[in-house]
Amino acid sequence: MKDTISTITMKELEQITYRALQESFSEVMSQTLQELDETIATTRDKKRFYLKDKRTLKFESVFGQVELKRNYYQDRETGNYVFLLDQYLAFDGTKGMSPVVQDLAIELAVTGVSYRQASRAMEKLLGYPVISHEGIRQQLLNTEVVPEKSVPLV
C-alpha cells in the first residue's frame, strides 16, 4: 500500500477514478437502452412493425462511447425502416453522439472563439476526443435555429 501511495498523485487518482466511472456509466447506459429496446420489442404493434434484425449503434456520450445492439424494424404501413428505440427517445442515432454532447459542442462553438477550441475544451472536460472541429462545424450547419418568442418590454 505504501508503494502505491508514493507513486500516485491526487491528479492521477482523480483521472483514473473519473475514467472508471465513465466506463461504468457507459455500460449502465448501454444496458438501460437495451432493456428499453427489448420492452419496445415485446409491446410494439407486431402487425405493423416487422422485426428485420439487430444493428449495432455506437455513439459518443458524456460517459464515453456507448455501444449497443438495437432492433431494426420495417413499418408495414409506410414501408420505411425504423429504429423504434430512437423514435421513443426522440434521438437520432445516425449523428453518432448523444443530444447532450451535441448541445455542448454547439454551445462551445457558438460562444467560443473557434470550432477547434470547442473540440479541445470538450476533450479536456470529458477526458477523450469526443468530436472533431469539423464534426462540430457540421453539427452547427445542420442545426435549426429557432428564434425566441419576443417579450414585450412594457
Secondary structure, 3 states (H helix, E strand, C coil): CHHHHHHCCHHHHHHHHHHHHHHHHHHHHHHHHHHHHHHHHHHCCCCCEEEEEEEEEEEEECCEEEEEEEEEEEECCCCCEECHHHHHHCCCHHHCECHHHHHHHHHHHHHCCCHHHHHHHHHHHHCCCCCCHHHHHHHHHCCCCCCCCCCCCC
